[in-house]
């Protein structure tokens, strides 16, 4: 633990996301009230200081400001932006992790820039060829499940999908508290022979891995929580994720439109408002924290670009839990382990 007084030290990208700098600062302040964490505020010093003073209203500014004079915008080409903007908040934040000044970095900024900077500055864990973007997604029972890859790399081979499963199992056990995580493979059908060559080979390897492998799962089953960990290549995962987000938003818009045009429905909605709020909260990605680039040799968390303060705070909370669970150390122990049953149970 690198923080002071028993606190984990988490760097926060104050300039990342659609609601910067307000949401990252508010989320960081909320996180400091909820978890043992010291925040390193990364961004243009004067702007960050002004926002902190505005939100704490004259109280002592908590944490430490780490100056970063540049910002990578959503439309910037990731690799080119890293070259043109070496003092960006993303680069500075990941450098803090590399140099041991922060235990983790949390940003709602560009996914591509975070991935490129992470690979360049941190590298990957031994035995990992490609990192995977992993996030906890909602289920109807409220437990959620970890899905990866959600878009860190468009392609993967069967061995890499097995590595994703191994890393996902460690995350589910150490961070989500699942003692014996089950793994499923996202596919176009539940039968073992379904899918293209990649998915047929991945199914065979996962079945032999010793992990608690539940077989294939179709996208329509994801909200039911068929496993603790669901693996796929990044192209498939990103399409599935955005489809899930789109369906959720479309359902709420249809519901609001129907309520608005019917007086009796408006009355019923008023009575059901607490129930509807609980349902929406249960299915909200912001409740589950940030996505993590699993496989990097450092903890880098990606919040949704439109994250509000609550989602940012939950992302910082996910970083704290990963630190507490010694996630990187556990993944390093598990990659290459032949006894998958022992991996699934932990030590």
C-alpha positions as CSV (number, residue, x, y, z in Angstrom):
1,X,0.0,0.0,0.0
2,X,1.7,3.2,-1.2
3,X,-0.8,5.7,0.3
4,X,-0.4,7.4,3.6
5,X,-2.0,6.3,6.8
6,X,-3.2,3.0,5.4
7,X,-4.8,4.5,2.3
8,X,-4.5,3.4,-1.3
9,X,-3.3,6.0,-3.6
10,X,-5.4,6.4,-6.8
11,X,-4.7,8.9,-9.6
12,X,-7.8,10.4,-11.2
13,X,-7.9,11.9,-14.6
14,X,-9.7,15.2,-13.9
15,X,-10.0,16.0,-17.6
16,X,-11.4,12.7,-18.8
17,X,-15.0,12.3,-19.9
18,X,-18.0,14.3,-21.1
19,X,-18.5,15.9,-17.7
20,X,-15.0,16.9,-16.8
21,X,-13.8,18.4,-14.6
22,X,-16.9,18.5,-12.4
23,X,-17.8,14.8,-12.4
24,X,-14.2,13.4,-11.8
25,X,-13.7,15.9,-8.9
26,X,-17.1,15.2,-7.3
27,X,-16.6,11.4,-7.8
28,X,-13.1,11.5,-6.2
29,X,-14.4,13.5,-3.2
30,X,-17.2,11.0,-2.8
31,X,-14.8,8.1,-3.0
32,X,-12.6,9.6,-0.3
33,X,-15.7,9.5,2.0
34,X,-16.4,5.8,1.2
35,X,-13.1,4.1,0.9
36,X,-9.6,4.2,2.3
37,X,-8.2,6.2,-0.6
38,X,-6.0,9.2,-1.3
39,X,-6.6,10.9,-4.6
40,X,-4.0,12.3,-6.9
41,X,-5.8,14.8,-9.1
42,X,-4.3,14.8,-12.6
43,X,-4.8,17.7,-14.9
44,X,-4.0,21.4,-15.6
45,X,-3.0,22.7,-12.2
46,X,-5.0,26.0,-12.1
47,X,-8.1,24.4,-13.5
48,X,-8.1,21.5,-11.2
49,X,-7.4,23.7,-8.2
50,X,-10.3,26.0,-9.1
51,X,-12.7,23.1,-9.4
52,X,-11.6,21.6,-6.1
53,X,-12.0,24.9,-4.3
54,X,-15.4,25.3,-5.8
55,X,-16.6,21.9,-4.7
56,X,-15.0,21.8,-1.2
57,X,-16.2,25.4,-0.6
58,X,-13.3,26.9,1.2
59,X,-12.2,23.7,3.1
60,X,-8.7,22.4,2.8
61,X,-8.2,20.8,-0.6
62,X,-7.8,17.0,-0.1
63,X,-5.3,14.9,-1.9
64,X,-2.5,16.2,-4.2
65,X,-2.7,17.9,-7.6
66,X,-0.3,16.4,-10.2
67,X,0.1,18.9,-13.1
68,X,-0.7,17.7,-16.6
69,X,-0.8,20.6,-19.2
70,X,-2.4,18.7,-22.1
71,X,-5.7,16.8,-22.7
72,X,-6.4,14.0,-25.2
73,X,-9.7,14.7,-26.8
74,X,-12.2,11.9,-27.8
75,X,-11.5,12.5,-31.5
76,X,-7.7,12.4,-31.3
77,X,-6.0,9.4,-32.9
78,X,-4.7,7.5,-29.8
79,X,-1.1,6.7,-30.8
80,X,-0.6,10.1,-32.6
81,X,-2.1,11.9,-29.6
82,X,0.4,10.3,-27.2
83,X,3.3,11.5,-29.3
84,X,1.8,15.0,-29.8
85,X,0.7,15.4,-26.2
86,X,3.3,13.8,-23.9
87,X,2.1,15.8,-20.9
88,X,-1.5,14.7,-21.2
89,X,-3.5,13.8,-18.2
90,X,-3.7,10.2,-19.4
91,X,0.0,9.9,-20.0
92,X,0.9,11.5,-16.6
93,X,-1.6,9.4,-14.7
94,X,-0.3,6.1,-16.2
95,X,3.2,7.2,-15.6
96,X,2.3,7.7,-11.9
97,X,1.3,4.0,-11.8
98,X,4.5,2.9,-13.6
99,X,6.7,4.9,-11.2
100,X,5.0,3.5,-8.1
101,X,3.5,6.9,-7.1
102,X,0.0,5.6,-7.5
103,X,-1.6,2.2,-7.0
104,X,-4.1,2.7,-9.8
105,X,-5.3,5.2,-12.4
106,X,-9.0,5.9,-13.1
107,X,-10.1,7.8,-16.2
108,X,-13.2,8.5,-18.3
109,X,-11.1,9.5,-21.2
110,X,-10.3,7.9,-24.5
111,X,-10.3,4.1,-24.4
112,X,-7.8,3.9,-27.3
113,X,-5.4,6.4,-25.7
114,X,-5.6,4.6,-22.3
115,X,-4.9,1.3,-24.0
116,X,-2.0,2.6,-26.1
117,X,-0.4,4.5,-23.1
118,X,-0.9,1.5,-20.9
119,X,0.9,-0.9,-23.3
120,X,3.7,1.7,-24.0
121,X,4.4,2.7,-20.4
122,X,3.4,-0.3,-18.3
123,X,3.7,-3.3,-20.7
124,X,1.9,-6.5,-20.1
125,X,2.1,-9.1,-17.4
126,X,4.4,-12.1,-18.1
127,X,2.6,-14.6,-20.2
128,X,0.0,-12.2,-21.5
129,X,0.2,-11.3,-25.2
130,X,-2.8,-8.9,-25.2
131,X,-4.7,-7.1,-22.4
132,X,-8.4,-7.3,-22.4
133,X,-11.0,-4.7,-21.3
134,X,-13.1,-6.2,-18.6
135,X,-16.2,-4.8,-16.9
136,X,-18.9,-6.0,-14.6
137,X,-22.2,-5.9,-16.4
138,X,-25.7,-5.9,-14.8
139,X,-28.0,-9.0,-14.5
140,X,-31.6,-9.3,-13.4
141,X,-30.7,-10.8,-10.1
142,X,-28.3,-7.9,-9.2
143,X,-25.2,-10.0,-9.0
144,X,-23.6,-8.9,-12.2
145,X,-21.0,-10.8,-14.2
146,X,-17.5,-10.0,-15.6
147,X,-17.2,-9.8,-19.4
148,X,-14.1,-9.5,-21.4
149,X,-12.8,-8.5,-23.9
150,X,-15.0,-5.4,-24.5
151,X,-12.8,-3.8,-27.1
152,X,-9.1,-3.6,-26.1
153,X,-8.2,-5.7,-29.2
154,X,-10.5,-6.5,-32.1
155,X,-8.9,-9.9,-32.6
156,X,-7.7,-12.7,-30.4
157,X,-6.6,-16.3,-30.7
158,X,-7.9,-19.3,-28.7
159,X,-5.0,-19.2,-26.3
160,X,-5.6,-15.6,-25.6
161,X,-9.3,-16.3,-24.9
162,X,-8.2,-18.9,-22.3
163,X,-5.9,-16.2,-20.7
164,X,-8.9,-13.9,-20.6
165,X,-10.8,-16.6,-18.8
166,X,-8.0,-17.1,-16.3
167,X,-7.7,-13.4,-15.6
168,X,-11.4,-13.1,-15.3
169,X,-11.6,-15.9,-12.8
170,X,-9.0,-14.2,-10.6
171,X,-10.8,-10.9,-10.8
172,X,-14.2,-12.5,-10.0
173,X,-12.6,-14.3,-7.0
174,X,-10.4,-11.5,-5.6
175,X,-12.5,-8.4,-6.4
176,X,-16.1,-9.6,-6.7
177,X,-15.9,-12.2,-3.9
178,X,-17.0,-15.2,-5.9
179,X,-15.3,-18.2,-4.3
180,X,-15.6,-20.6,-7.3
181,X,-16.3,-18.5,-10.5
182,X,-17.9,-20.2,-13.5
183,X,-16.8,-19.3,-17.0
184,X,-18.8,-19.2,-20.2
185,X,-17.9,-18.5,-23.8
186,X,-20.0,-16.0,-25.7
187,X,-21.1,-17.7,-29.0
188,X,-23.9,-17.9,-31.6
189,X,-25.3,-21.1,-30.1
190,X,-25.1,-23.2,-26.9
191,X,-23.8,-26.4,-28.6
192,X,-20.1,-27.2,-28.4
193,X,-19.6,-27.2,-32.1
194,X,-21.1,-23.8,-32.8
195,X,-19.1,-20.7,-34.1
196,X,-16.1,-20.2,-36.3
197,X,-12.8,-22.0,-36.0
198,X,-11.6,-19.6,-33.2
199,X,-14.6,-20.3,-31.0
200,X,-14.6,-24.0,-31.6
201,X,-10.9,-24.2,-30.6
202,X,-11.5,-21.9,-27.6
203,X,-14.3,-24.1,-26.5
204,X,-12.1,-27.2,-26.6
205,X,-9.3,-25.5,-24.7
206,X,-11.6,-24.1,-22.0
207,X,-13.2,-27.5,-21.6
208,X,-9.7,-29.0,-20.9
209,X,-8.5,-26.1,-18.8
210,X,-9.7,-27.3,-15.4
211,X,-11.7,-24.1,-15.0
212,X,-15.4,-24.4,-14.0
213,X,-16.5,-24.0,-17.7
214,X,-20.2,-23.7,-18.3
215,X,-19.9,-24.0,-22.1
216,X,-21.3,-21.6,-24.7
217,X,-23.8,-18.8,-23.9
218,X,-25.8,-16.8,-26.3
219,X,-26.1,-13.0,-26.1
220,X,-29.8,-13.1,-25.2
221,X,-28.9,-15.0,-22.0
222,X,-26.5,-12.4,-20.6
223,X,-28.9,-10.5,-18.5
224,X,-29.8,-13.8,-16.8
225,X,-26.3,-14.1,-15.5
226,X,-25.3,-17.5,-16.9
227,X,-21.8,-17.4,-15.4
228,X,-19.5,-15.2,-13.3
229,X,-17.1,-14.6,-16.2
230,X,-18.0,-14.4,-19.9
231,X,-15.2,-14.3,-22.5
232,X,-15.1,-13.4,-26.2
233,X,-12.8,-11.5,-28.6
234,X,-12.9,-7.7,-28.4
235,X,-14.9,-7.1,-31.6
236,X,-17.7,-9.4,-30.4
237,X,-17.6,-8.0,-26.9
238,X,-17.8,-4.4,-28.0
239,X,-20.7,-5.1,-30.3
240,X,-22.6,-7.0,-27.5
241,X,-21.9,-4.3,-24.9
242,X,-23.2,-1.5,-27.1
243,X,-26.2,-3.5,-28.0
244,X,-27.0,-4.1,-24.3
245,X,-26.6,-0.4,-23.6
246,X,-28.8,0.6,-26.5
247,X,-31.6,-1.8,-25.6
248,X,-31.6,-0.5,-22.0
249,X,-31.8,3.1,-23.1
250,X,-34.5,2.3,-25.7
251,X,-36.6,0.6,-23.2
252,X,-36.5,3.6,-20.8
253,X,-37.3,6.0,-23.6
254,X,-40.3,3.9,-24.8
255,X,-41.5,3.7,-21.2
256,X,-41.3,7.5,-20.7
257,X,-43.0,8.2,-24.0
258,X,-45.9,5.9,-23.2
259,X,-46.3,7.4,-19.7
260,X,-46.2,10.9,-21.1
261,X,-49.1,10.3,-23.5
262,X,-51.5,8.6,-21.0
263,X,-52.8,10.5,-18.0
264,X,-53.6,7.3,-16.0
265,X,-50.1,6.0,-16.8
266,X,-48.6,9.2,-15.4
267,X,-50.5,8.6,-12.2
268,X,-49.4,5.0,-12.0
269,X,-45.8,6.1,-12.7
270,X,-45.9,8.5,-9.8
271,X,-46.9,5.7,-7.5
272,X,-44.3,3.3,-9.0
273,X,-41.4,5.8,-9.1
274,X,-39.4,4.3,-6.2
275,X,-39.7,0.8,-7.8
276,X,-38.7,2.2,-11.3
277,X,-35.7,4.0,-9.8
278,X,-34.5,0.8,-8.1
279,X,-34.9,-1.2,-11.3
280,X,-32.9,1.4,-13.3
281,X,-30.3,1.6,-10.6
282,X,-29.9,-2.2,-10.7
283,X,-29.4,-2.2,-14.5
284,X,-27.1,0.9,-14.5
285,X,-23.5,0.3,-15.5
286,X,-22.5,3.1,-13.1
287,X,-23.3,1.0,-10.1
288,X,-20.6,-1.5,-11.1
289,X,-17.6,0.8,-11.3
290,X,-15.2,1.0,-14.2
291,X,-13.8,-1.3,-16.8
292,X,-10.2,-2.6,-16.2
293,X,-7.5,-3.3,-18.7
294,X,-6.7,-6.8,-17.5
295,X,-3.3,-8.0,-18.4
296,X,-1.4,-4.7,-18.2
297,X,1.4,-4.6,-15.6
298,X,-0.5,-1.9,-13.6
299,X,-4.1,-1.1,-12.7
300,X,-5.7,1.2,-15.3
301,X,-9.5,1.6,-15.0
302,X,-11.8,3.1,-17.7
303,X,-15.1,4.8,-16.7
304,X,-17.8,5.4,-19.3
305,X,-17.3,8.7,-21.1
306,X,-20.6,10.0,-19.8
307,X,-20.0,8.9,-16.2
308,X,-21.6,11.0,-13.5
309,X,-19.9,11.5,-10.0
310,X,-21.4,8.3,-8.7
311,X,-20.0,6.2,-11.6
312,X,-16.6,7.8,-11.1
313,X,-16.7,7.1,-7.4
314,X,-17.7,3.5,-8.0
315,X,-14.8,3.2,-10.5
316,X,-12.4,4.4,-7.8
317,X,-14.0,1.8,-5.5
318,X,-13.3,-0.9,-8.0
319,X,-9.7,0.2,-8.1
320,X,-9.5,0.0,-4.3
321,X,-10.9,-3.5,-4.3
322,X,-8.4,-4.6,-6.9
323,X,-5.6,-3.2,-4.8
324,X,-6.9,-4.9,-1.7
325,X,-7.2,-8.2,-3.5
326,X,-3.6,-8.0,-4.8
327,X,-5.1,-8.6,-8.3
328,X,-1.9,-8.2,-10.4
329,X,0.0,-10.6,-8.1
330,X,-2.8,-13.2,-8.2
331,X,-3.0,-13.0,-12.0
332,X,0.7,-13.4,-12.3
333,X,0.5,-16.5,-10.1
334,X,-2.3,-18.0,-12.1
335,X,-1.1,-17.6,-15.7
336,X,0.5,-20.8,-16.9
337,X,-0.8,-22.8,-13.9
338,X,-1.8,-26.2,-15.2
339,X,-4.2,-27.1,-12.3
340,X,-7.2,-25.1,-13.3
341,X,-9.3,-26.4,-10.4
342,X,-6.8,-24.9,-8.0
343,X,-6.9,-21.7,-9.9
344,X,-10.7,-21.5,-9.7
345,X,-10.6,-22.1,-5.9
346,X,-7.7,-19.8,-5.1
347,X,-5.1,-20.5,-2.5
